[in-house]
């Protein structure tokens, strides 16, 4: 595959004008430009953002060569990679981990995990800048069939050696082509190095750019086959047993201590979770996105009986905990016997306390305590109008009719 690589400034509006000027000169299967090149380093108004996307789409539709480029979408806001084809414009990646030195300062939200996309019979994946430091993102793309990873970046000159080493590492460990497409010039206090580069599946350099320029990098099937004859590294390790996530409070506190030493942010939520349903699953997924790991406080059987009556829970606590621990979004489950999780919240001191949007904030147990030390309280709406009580009642009515 012939990758046309544009290495240009991204400062607004220079980057956008460079992109428009250089794109028509490149003969390739796909033209790729750096992170933020469409919008620059600032959030545009929605009308101007839409205008620029329209200009680029019309340019690509007229010429027929697909274009991949980065932008700040004011909706979110999100740091995105956009693919322009004759058929339209679509998002192919969002920055999962906003960079503290820029993205976070302007309010960029964490994006969703990227998925591979198909272009000209090739399966490609996109990683955006800082996400290169999170190898699991690349591995997920490769495990879903991506054979070339495109890293759209605005990487500073002072850490350009990290950029090249990380790109080579992602190529070697995953046995895929990895191309780093980096911006050039100065923006928001950073001196951006350029030095875009392509590594093959054995970590060999296949092309490199200096200065403000463009070039064509080529990938080939032979290099992929060569690497796969030597090693097989794309196998998936089986997940750990769910019960390993179910911890007594003392062990959980020790886990939390070490994770916080790494700067990780803990999210906490709680509930009975009797008869797990789609509303629970989407709620927990959204809760986990508020931080780095999710602790779920689960009412014990005795606690559920006091709250909901002698006929509940339907599912015993250990089984409820096992089902919840089997969800990717849940990192730890801990039981509590009290009517409320107040004591548990005080012991854990979560960075983010999450509850359903049907709860007024003033009635959320532990909310004032969490806010007292600078923590956040987040209310999340359920995406499905369903509850355990409704499911039980429906089953009862069906039994009566039977």
N, C-alpha and C positions, 0 to 999 in steps of 0.2 A: 504494500500500500504506500502511495506517495503522499507524505504529509507536508503541506506547505506551512512553514512556521514563520509567523510574523513576530519580530522582536522590536517593540516600539515603546514609546512613552505611554503612560496611562493618565497623566495629568489632564484634567478636563479644560478645554475641549481638544487638546492636542492629540490625545490618544485616539479619539473617535475619528478625527480627520486623517490621522496616519492610517488607520484601519481602512477607511474608504479609499485612500489613495493607493495603498499597497495591494489590497485584495485583487484588483483586476489584473495585476502583473503576474500572478502566480498560477502556473499550470500544475494541478495536483488533484488527488482524489478527495482531499479534505484540506481546507485551510484552517489553521488554528492560531488564535491570538491570545494574549495573556489575560489574567484575572483583571477585572474592573475596566477593561479597555473601552467598553461602550459608554460607560457613565463617568469614568474617572473616579476620584476619591471622595465624591460627595453624593448625597442623595438628591436626585433630580425630582422635579414635580412629575406627577403621573402623566400629564399631557406631553411633556418633553421626552419622558422615557418612552412613551408609546410612539412618538414621532421618530425617534432614532431607530427603534426596532422596525418600524415601517420602511424607513430608508434602506436599512440593511437587507430586509427581506426582499424588497423590490430589486436590489442590486444582485442578490443571489438568484432570485427567480429568473432574471434576465440572462444570467451567465450559466447557471446550472451547476456550479461547483459549491458544495456545501461549506458552510462557515461555522466554526465553533469559537465562541468568544465569551468573556466574562462581563458581568454587570451587577450593579446594586439595584435590586428590584425594590421600589418604594413600598410595595405591599409586603409587609412583614416587620421591618425590612429584612431582606435575605440577600446573601451573596451567592450569585447563581452562575452557572455555565449554561449558555443558550446555544442550541443548534438550529441554524437557519438552513432550510432546504427549499426547493421549489414549492413543496406542499405547505410550508408554514414555518412557524417558530415554536420550539418547545424547550422546556427545561430538561436537561439531562443530568444535572448535579446541583446540589446545594451544599454550601459549606457547613459541615456538621459541627465543627469546633471554631467559633469565631475567634480571631486572633486578639489577645488582650490589648496589644499595642495600637490597634486601629479599629477593627470591627466592633469590639465591645464598647469603645468610646462613643461611637455614633449610633449605638443601639441595635446593631445587627443581631438577629435571633438565630439560635442553632437550627440548622436545616435537617432534613431527613437524610437517612443513609442513601447514597446513590445506587442506582441499578444500571447494569450494562445496557447498551443500545446497539442496534444493528445498522450498519451502513455499508453499502456496496459489498454485501456478503461477509463482512467482517464484524466481529463482536468487540466493541470498544467500551472502556470505562473511563470516567473522569473523576479526578481528585482535585480539590481546590486548595492550593498553597499550604497553609498550616496543617491541613489534614494529612499531608505527607508524613508528618511525625506520628501518625496513628496507624500502624501497619495493619490493624484489623480491618480498616476501611478498604484498603487495596485488596486484602485477602478475600473479603466478601465479594468484591467485583470479579476476581479471578475464579473463585469457586462457582460463580454463576456463568462462567464461560468467556470472560473478557480475555483477549490475547494481546491487546495493546492498552496501556494505561497512559492517559494524557493528563499531565499535571499543569494546570493553569495557575501561574504564580506571579506575585510581586515580592520577590525574595531579596532582602538587602545584601549589599556587597560584603558587609562585615561577616556574614554567615554563609557566603556562597559555597564554601567547602562543605558545610552541612548539607546544602541542597544537593550537590553532586553525589555525596556519599549516600544520602538517603535514597535518591533516585536509583543508584546502582544497587543498593541493598534490596529495594522493592523488586527490581528486575531479577536479581539472582535468586531471592527466596521464593519468588512466585513463578519463575521461568517464563517471563513474558517480556515484551518490549515495553519500556517506560520512557516517555519523552517529557522533559521539563520545558515548558514554554514560559519564559520569564520576561517580565517587563524591564525596561531600561530607562535610566534617567532619575530625576529626583522628584519625590512626592511625599507630602505630609511628614517631613523630617527624615525620610529614609532615602539613602542613595541606593538605587536598585541596579543590580549588577548586569542584567542581561545574562549572557553565557548560557543560553538555552542549549539543551543537549539531549541526545538520544542514546540509550543503552539497550543492548540486545539481551536475550534471555540468559546469557552467560556473563553479563556485566561488562561487556566490551563496548567501548565508545564507538558509535556509528555516525556521529555528526555533531557539530558544535558551532555556535554563532557568537560573534563578538560585536559590540556596538549596536547601533540602530540599523537593523538589516532584516532581510528575509532569506530563507533558504528552503530546500526540499530535503526532508529526511525520508529514507525508505525502510520499510519493514519487509521481511520475507519469510515464507513458510519454512525454508531450509534451516534457518537459525532456530526456530521453534522446535523442529524435529530433532536437531542436534542436541539441544538441551534435554529434551525429554527422553532421549536414548540413554543419557548419563544418569539422570535422577528423576524421581517422581516425588514432587513436594506438594502437589495440589490436593492431597487427600484431606478430608475433614476429620479432625479428632472428635470422638463421640462426646456429647455433653456429660457433665458430671451428674451424679445421682441427685434428684431433687432434695432428698432429706439432708444433704450437706448444707443446704441453705437455711434450714430450720434450726435456730440456735437459742439457747437460754440467754437471758439478758447479760450475764457476766461475760460469756464468750463473745456476744455481739459487741459489747462495749470495747473489748480488746480489738476486735476487727475494725471498729469505727476509728479507734485511736490511730492505728497504723495508716488507714486510708486518708485520714485528715492530715497526717504528716506529709502526704503527697499533694496536699492542696485540693483534695476532692470534696465536693459539696454533697451533703446527705439530704435526701428527700424522705419525708415520712408521711404515711397515710395509715388509716386504720379502718376496720370494719369487721362484720361477721362473715361475709362472703360465703353464705350458705347457698348452695346450688349456683355455682359460677355461671354467669351468662355474658352475652356480648357486651352489655353495658359495662360490666366489671372490667372486661378485657381492654376495651378502648380507653376507659378511665385510667387504668393502671399504666397503659402505654403513654398517655399524656402526662401522667404524674412523673414517670421515669425521665421524661424529657426535660424536667425542670432542674435536674442536677446530674451528678455523676453516678449515684447509686441510690436505689430505693429500698427503704426498710418498711415492711408492712407489719403493723401491729394487729394481731388477730385475736378477737374475743374468744376466750376459752368456752367450752361447752356450758360451764356453770354460769359464766357471764351472759351468754346468749339466752339461757333459760330465764334469768332474772329480767332481761330486757324484753323478750318476745314471747314468753310463756312456756309451759311445760312441754308442748309438742315440738319445740325447736331446741337445738338445730336438727335439721334433717340429716345432715352429714356430720359425723364426729370430727372433733378438732384436728386430729392427726391427719385424717384424710383430706380435710379442707386445706390444711397447711401444705400437704404434698401436691395437691392440684395447683395451688397458687405458686409454689416453688418451681413448678414445671414451666411457668411462664418466663420468657426471656426478659420481660420488663421488670420482674421482681428479683432483687438481689438477696434479700434476707427476709425471713419470717420469724416473728417473735410473739409468743402468747402473752396475754394479760388477763388477769382474773377479775379486775375491778369493773365497775359499771362504765367507767370512762378511761381513756388512755392518759389522763393527766400525769400520773406518776411516771409512766413510761416516757412521755414527752420530756418531762423534767430531767430524767436520767440521760436521755439520748441527746438533748439539745439540738434538734435538727436545724439545718440551715434553711430548709423550705418545708413548711407544713401544708399539706394538700388536703382539701376536702371537697365534696361535691358542691356545685353551684347552687343547689337547692338549700344549702345551709347559709343563713345570714352570718356575716363574719363575726358579729358580736356574740353569736351562739356557738362558735366553733371552739371546742375544748382545746386549751393550750395556746390559742391565738395570741392573747395578750402577753403570755410568757415568751413566746417565740419572738414577737416584735420587740420585747424589752431589751434583747441583746443584738438587735439588728437583723434578725431572721425575717424571712418572707412568709406571708400567708397567701396561698393561691387557691382560688375556687375554680373547679373544672366542671363544666356541664357534661352530663351523660349524653352520649350520641344516640342511644336507643331508649325508647320509652318502655322499659321493662323492669321488673323487680322480682326478687325471689318470692315475695308474697303473692304477686300476680300469677307466677308460674304454679305455685302450690294450689291456688284457687282454681286455676284452669284444669289442673289434674283432678281435683275433687269433683268439679262439674262433669268432667268426662266419665269419672267412675260412677257418678249418680245416674248418668244416662245409659251406662252399659248394662 
